[in-house]
Amino acid sequence: MLSAMHAGAATAEAEPLLHAPEAGELAMLGLSKHYGAVAALEDLNLTLSPGEIVAVTGPSGSGKSTLARLVSGLERPTTGRITLSGAAFDVLPPQGRRVAHMFESFALYPTRTVFENVASPLNAPTSAGRWSTDEKRRRIDEVLALAEMSALHERLPSQLSGGQKQRVALCRALVQDPSVFVLDEPIGHLDAKLRHTLRGEIRRRQRGLKQGTLWMTPDGIEAMAVADRLVVLIGGRVQQVGTPDEVFARPANVQVARLIGDPAMNVVQGEYANGELRVGHGASLPVSDALRHRLQAHARGGRWQIGLRPTELRIEPQGSNGASDGLVGEVYAVEPLGKHTIVTVDVAGSRVRAKVAATSDWSLGAPVRLGFAAQQALFFDPDTGALQA
């Protein structure tokens, strides 16, 4: 189970490991990494249980790869500790930790075939005597089949596409029997169909192992699809920890809300006065009694900030008297995606996206109303961005 841990736990003593065990609970206690005045990671406290998949998501530069390198021993923390099964893990050198680390850069051996690249960790001195030749072959064949790379096992990296190289790097990590798996953007370069397939296949495989898996990705949807628990990391700081359903339903702040979802939640700011709301320089709009009560409770100095999910918005002709509350604007973009259509509406300078039926035929520039139910809106503090109760 993944949980936030008190920073004070970082001071707990732990016996050093002589060598990394097969698996165990990995604890990251008060981890910080500074590069001069730049804090790449700040006071991170997490635990990862055996067999658990923890997806760490956040935009580029949020600290995901820094965390991966700290766990693998390629970087030393400025402050904090890492333990495995209660023993000091961070005292071990990288080769002694036995972390199966898939790098975002792939780092393949250019003169070795696909098969030889995948086999390399099994043939390393630290793995001497662990597997027979037949067992190595079985493990390699299994991961190559999972990644749909069996037919390319004799090719060199120079003969592969970028997506194929990524799958080789993924196989090289998955073939191991490590203390922990660290996968840094493992499927980001693959085409959409294969990415969707592998998300399920890898999750099924990793959930059946004794090791925990840290999965780093900037894609919030990918993170939700693979994770038992989700960690949202922005600016080097943990913003929220929870199950995918928890984070989706109750994002901790505006930053999380704008990262999670397909499409992500719309966050709209405006003013409330005299029983009406206004966005930007747009017209003031009347509100229902239900929304009025919520605005009165959450507005700060007449300002408000609400979150509206694209799936909960209805597009109506402007001027229609919908039964719900609404915002008015003009159609800015239409994206037909087969099973549904994404319609972006310009609401007084704010771009609001609605996910509607595939048969939507709204034209660009059309005046529309975005209807929503007051009880479905989330309110965020207009100053801090934090979710309001």
C-alpha positions in Angstrom: 0.0 0.0 0.0 1.2 3.5 -0.9 0.7 6.1 1.7 2.0 9.6 2.6 4.4 9.3 5.6 5.4 11.9 8.2 8.7 13.6 7.4 9.8 12.8 10.9 10.0 9.1 9.9 13.1 10.0 7.9 15.0 10.2 11.2 14.2 6.5 12.0 17.3 4.3 12.2 17.6 1.3 9.8 20.1 -1.5 9.8 22.2 -1.4 6.6 21.8 -4.0 3.9 24.6 -6.3 2.9 22.9 -6.9 -0.4 19.5 -6.1 -1.8 16.8 -8.7 -1.0 14.5 -10.1 -3.6 11.7 -7.8 -2.7 10.2 -5.9 0.2 8.5 -2.6 1.2 10.4 0.3 -0.3 10.2 3.5 1.8 11.3 6.9 0.6 11.6 9.1 3.7 11.9 12.8 3.5 13.7 12.7 0.1 15.0 15.9 -1.3 17.4 16.6 -4.1 18.8 20.1 -4.7 21.1 21.2 -7.5 22.4 24.4 -6.1 19.4 26.7 -5.5 17.1 24.5 -7.6 15.0 22.0 -5.7 14.4 19.1 -8.1 12.6 17.1 -5.4 11.4 18.3 -2.0 10.5 16.3 1.1 8.9 13.3 -0.6 7.6 10.6 1.7 6.1 7.4 0.2 6.1 3.7 0.7 5.8 1.1 -2.1 4.6 -2.4 -1.1 5.5 -5.7 -2.9 3.4 -6.3 -5.9 2.1 -2.7 -6.0 2.2 -0.5 -9.0 2.6 3.2 -8.1 2.4 5.6 -11.0 4.2 9.0 -10.5 2.7 11.5 -12.9 3.4 15.2 -13.5 4.6 17.5 -16.3 8.1 17.7 -17.6 10.6 18.8 -15.0 8.4 17.8 -12.1 11.0 15.5 -10.5 9.9 12.1 -11.8 13.3 11.1 -13.3 15.1 12.5 -10.3 13.1 10.2 -8.1 13.9 7.2 -10.3 17.6 8.0 -10.2 17.6 8.3 -6.4 16.0 4.9 -6.0 18.5 3.4 -8.4 21.5 5.0 -6.7 22.5 7.1 -9.7 21.9 10.2 -7.6 22.5 10.8 -3.9 19.7 12.6 -2.0 20.5 16.0 -0.5 18.4 14.9 2.5 16.3 11.9 3.4 16.6 8.1 3.4 15.5 5.1 1.4 14.9 1.8 3.0 13.9 -1.7 1.8 12.3 -4.1 4.1 13.2 -1.7 7.0 16.9 -1.8 6.2 19.0 1.1 4.8 18.9 0.7 1.0 20.6 3.9 0.1 24.0 2.8 1.5 24.3 0.3 -1.4 26.0 1.2 -4.7 23.8 1.1 -7.8 24.9 -2.4 -8.8 24.2 -3.7 -5.3 20.6 -2.5 -5.2 19.4 -4.7 -8.1 16.9 -2.1 -9.3 15.4 -2.9 -12.8 15.6 0.6 -14.1 14.2 1.4 -17.6 15.7 4.7 -18.7 13.7 7.2 -20.8 16.8 7.4 -23.1 16.6 3.6 -23.8 20.5 3.2 -23.5 20.7 0.1 -25.7 24.0 -1.6 -26.7 24.4 -0.7 -30.4 26.4 -3.7 -31.3 24.1 -6.3 -29.7 20.9 -7.7 -31.1 17.5 -7.3 -29.6 17.9 -10.7 -27.9 21.3 -9.9 -26.6 20.2 -6.5 -25.2 17.4 -8.1 -23.3 19.6 -10.9 -22.1 22.3 -8.5 -20.8 21.1 -8.1 -17.2 20.7 -11.9 -16.9 24.3 -12.4 -18.0 25.7 -9.6 -15.7 28.2 -10.6 -13.0 25.6 -9.7 -10.3 23.3 -12.3 -11.7 25.9 -15.1 -12.0 24.3 -18.5 -11.2 20.8 -17.3 -10.8 19.3 -18.9 -13.9 20.1 -21.8 -16.2 20.4 -21.2 -19.9 16.9 -22.6 -20.5 15.4 -20.4 -17.8 17.1 -17.3 -19.3 15.7 -18.2 -22.7 12.2 -18.7 -21.3 12.3 -15.4 -19.5 13.5 -13.5 -22.6 11.0 -15.2 -24.9 8.2 -14.3 -22.5 8.9 -10.5 -22.4 9.6 -10.3 -26.1 6.2 -11.9 -26.8 4.5 -9.5 -24.4 6.0 -6.5 -26.2 5.4 -8.0 -29.6 9.1 -8.1 -30.4 9.7 -11.8 -30.9 10.0 -11.6 -34.7 12.7 -8.9 -34.4 15.0 -10.6 -31.9 18.0 -10.8 -34.3 18.0 -7.1 -35.3 20.4 -4.5 -34.1 19.2 -1.2 -32.6 20.1 0.7 -35.7 17.6 -1.4 -37.6 14.7 -0.5 -35.3 12.3 2.4 -35.1 12.1 4.6 -32.0 9.1 2.7 -30.7 10.8 -0.7 -31.2 13.9 0.5 -29.3 11.7 1.5 -26.4 10.1 -1.9 -26.3 13.6 -3.5 -26.2 14.5 -1.3 -23.2 11.2 -2.2 -21.6 11.9 -5.9 -22.1 15.4 -5.6 -20.7 13.9 -4.2 -17.5 11.0 -6.6 -17.2 13.1 -9.7 -17.8 14.9 -9.2 -14.4 14.0 -10.5 -11.0 15.0 -7.3 -9.0 14.4 -5.7 -5.7 12.1 -3.2 -7.3 11.1 -2.1 -10.9 11.6 1.6 -11.9 10.1 2.3 -15.3 10.7 5.8 -16.6 8.1 6.6 -19.3 8.1 3.0 -20.5 5.5 3.3 -23.3 5.5 7.0 -24.2 7.0 6.6 -27.7 4.6 3.8 -28.9 1.6 4.2 -31.1 -1.8 4.6 -29.4 -3.1 1.1 -30.1 0.0 -0.7 -28.8 0.2 1.7 -25.9 -3.3 0.8 -24.8 -2.6 -2.9 -25.2 0.6 -2.9 -23.3 -0.9 -0.9 -20.4 -3.1 -3.8 -19.6 -0.6 -6.5 -20.3 2.2 -4.9 -18.2 -0.2 -4.2 -15.3 -1.5 -7.8 -15.3 2.1 -9.1 -15.3 3.5 -6.7 -12.6 0.6 -7.2 -10.2 1.4 -10.9 -10.1 5.1 -10.3 -9.0 6.6 -10.0 -5.6 8.3 -6.7 -6.5 6.8 -3.3 -6.4 6.8 -1.1 -9.5 7.4 2.6 -9.8 6.0 3.8 -13.1 6.9 7.4 -14.2 4.8 9.1 -16.8 3.7 12.6 -17.8 0.4 11.1 -19.1 -2.2 11.3 -16.4 -4.5 8.9 -18.3 -1.7 6.3 -18.6 -1.0 6.8 -14.9 -4.7 6.2 -14.0 -4.8 3.1 -16.2 -1.9 1.2 -14.7 -1.7 2.4 -11.1 -2.9 0.9 -7.8 -2.0 4.3 -6.4 -1.3 7.5 -8.1 1.2 10.2 -7.0 0.9 13.6 -8.6 4.3 15.4 -8.6 4.5 19.0 -9.7 7.5 21.3 -9.2 9.3 18.6 -7.2 6.5 18.4 -4.5 3.8 15.8 -4.0 0.5 17.4 -4.6 -1.7 14.3 -4.0 -1.6 10.6 -3.3 -4.5 8.3 -3.8 -6.2 5.7 -5.9 -7.0 6.8 -9.5 -10.7 7.1 -8.6 -9.9 9.2 -5.5 -7.7 11.6 -7.4 -10.1 11.9 -10.3 -13.1 12.5 -8.1 -11.5 14.9 -5.7 -8.3 16.6 -7.1 -6.4 18.3 -4.3 -5.9 21.5 -6.2 -6.2 23.2 -9.6 -2.9 21.8 -10.8 -4.0 18.3 -10.2 -7.4 19.0 -11.8 -5.8 20.3 -15.0 -3.6 17.2 -15.2 -6.0 14.3 -14.7 -8.8 13.3 -17.0 -9.5 12.8 -20.7 -9.8 15.6 -21.4 -8.7 17.1 -18.1 -11.1 19.1 -15.9 -12.0 22.7 -17.0 -11.1 25.2 -14.4 -13.0 28.5 -14.9 -12.5 31.7 -12.9 -15.0 34.6 -12.6 -16.9 37.0 -10.3 -20.1 36.7 -8.4 -22.3 39.6 -7.5 -26.0 40.4 -7.2 -27.0 36.8 -7.7 -25.2 36.5 -11.1 -21.9 35.2 -12.2 -19.5 36.5 -14.9 -16.4 35.1 -16.6 -13.9 37.6 -17.8 -15.6 40.5 -19.6 -18.5 38.4 -20.6 -22.1 39.1 -19.8 -23.5 38.4 -16.3 -25.6 35.3 -16.1 -28.3 34.3 -13.6 -27.8 31.3 -11.5 -30.0 28.6 -9.9 -30.7 28.6 -6.2 -28.5 25.5 -5.9 -25.5 27.2 -7.5 -26.2 30.5 -5.6 -25.9 28.7 -2.3 -22.6 27.1 -3.3 -21.2 30.4 -4.7 -22.1 32.2 -1.5 -20.2 29.6 0.5 -17.1 29.4 -1.7 -16.6 32.8 -3.3 -13.8 34.8 -1.9 -14.3 38.6 -2.1 -16.8 38.0 -4.9 -14.3 35.8 -6.9 -14.8 32.1 -7.6 -13.0 29.3 -9.3 -14.9 26.2 -10.4 -14.0 22.9 -11.9 -16.3 21.4 -14.6 -15.7 18.0 -16.1 -16.0 17.8 -19.9 -18.3 14.8 -19.7 -20.8 16.8 -17.4 -21.2 19.7 -19.8 -24.1 19.9 -22.3 -24.0 22.1 -25.4 -27.2 24.0 -26.3 -27.9 26.8 -28.6 -27.3 30.2 -27.0 -30.5 31.8 -25.8 -32.1 28.5 -24.8 -33.5 28.3 -21.3 -31.8 25.1 -20.0 -32.9 23.6 -16.8 -29.4 23.8 -15.4 -26.8 26.6 -14.9 -24.7 27.5 -17.8 -21.9 29.5 -19.4 -22.2 31.2 -22.9 -19.6 31.4 -25.6 -18.7 30.5 -29.2 -17.4 27.2 -30.6 -13.7 27.5 -30.9 -12.7 24.0 -32.1 -14.4 20.6 -32.9 -12.5 17.3 -32.7 -14.5 14.3 -33.9 -13.0 11.1 -32.3 -15.4 8.5 -33.5 -17.2 7.4 -30.3 -17.4 11.0 -29.1 -16.5 14.5 -30.0 -14.5 17.1 -28.1 -16.0 20.6 -28.6 -13.9 23.6 -27.3 -15.9 26.7 -26.5 -14.4 30.2 -26.0 -16.1 31.6 -22.9 -15.0 35.3 -22.7 -11.4 34.2 -23.3 -11.5 31.0 -21.3 -11.3 27.8 -23.4 -13.8 25.2 -22.0 -13.9 21.7 -23.4 -17.0 19.5 -23.6 -17.1 15.8 -24.4 -20.3 15.2 -26.3 -22.0 12.6 -28.6 -20.1 11.6 -31.7 -23.0 13.0 -33.9 -22.3 16.6 -32.7 -22.4 18.9 -35.7 -21.6 22.3 -34.1 -19.8 24.6 -36.4 -16.9 26.9 -35.6 -18.1 30.3 -34.3 -21.6 29.1 -33.4 -23.0 30.8 -30.3 -23.7 28.2 -27.7 -24.5 27.6 -24.0 -22.6 25.1 -21.8 -25.1 23.7 -19.3 -24.1 22.0 -16.1 -25.6 20.8 -12.9 -24.6 22.9 -9.8 -24.0 19.8 -7.6 -21.4 18.5 -10.1 -19.2 21.5 -10.0 -16.1 21.5 -7.8 -14.9 24.7 -6.1 -11.3 25.7 -5.7 -9.9 28.5 -3.6 -9.4 31.5 -6.0 -6.2 32.5 -4.2 -4.5 29.2 -3.3 -6.1 26.9 -5.9 -6.8 24.3 -3.2 -10.0 22.2 -3.4 -12.7 23.6 -1.1 -14.9 21.3 1.0 
